[in-house]
C-alpha cells in the first residue's frame, strides 16, 4: 500500500480530524482515509427530475390532466 504524508496542516484542522475520528470510533489515520475515499469516490449517476420527465412516455390527452373548475364555497357575511 502507498503512504501519503500531508504537511503544514493547521492545528484546528488536525483537532477537528481527531474529534471526528473519535466520534466515529476510528483512529485519526482511518478517519483521514475515509474522508479521502468519500471525496474521491465516483459520484452515483442517479437520474435527475429533468431526466425522468423527459423519459416519460407521451400518453394521454391534455384534458386528462385538466383541473375541475373551482366554484368556491358559500360564505355568509
Helices and strands as residue ranges (DSSP letters): H 11-23, H 28-40, H 49-54, G 62-65
